[in-house]
Amino acid sequence: MVKIKWLRSTDVDPAGIATACKAELVQTRGGRTMVLARQRKISR
């Protein structure tokens, strides 16, 4: 897991960043912090 913070004056799309990084958006905290995790592989 990775916790990422950004400045209030910066326009950030947490879902877009998660998609671009191929990660799972676990949580958005306080409007300027996000938690990302590795995407889990689906076992078949």
N, C-alpha and C positions, 0 to 999 in steps of 0.2 A: 504494500500500500504506500501511496505517496500523498502527502498533504501539500497543497499549493495555495499560496496567498498572493493577492495582487493589490495594487493601489486602487483606491476608490475612484480616482480620476480616469482609470483605464476601462474601456468597454470590452468585456470578456464574455464569451459564450461557453460555459462549462461543458455542455453537451457536445458542442462542436469540437472542442479540444479533446474530449474523451474519444470521440469517433475518429479523429485524425490520428490519435496515438494508439488506436485499437485497444483501448482500455475501457473498463466499466466505471461509470460515474456512480460512486457509492453514496456520496452525500455532498450537499452544498450548505455551508455554514455561514450565517451572518451576511450573506450576499457578496462576500469577497474572499471566501475560502472554499476550496473543493477538495474532496478526497477521491483519488483514483485507485483502482486495483486492476491487476491483470485480468483479461477476459479468460474465463474458464473454457477449456476445450470440452466439447460434447463427446462423451464416450458412446461408441456404437457397438 
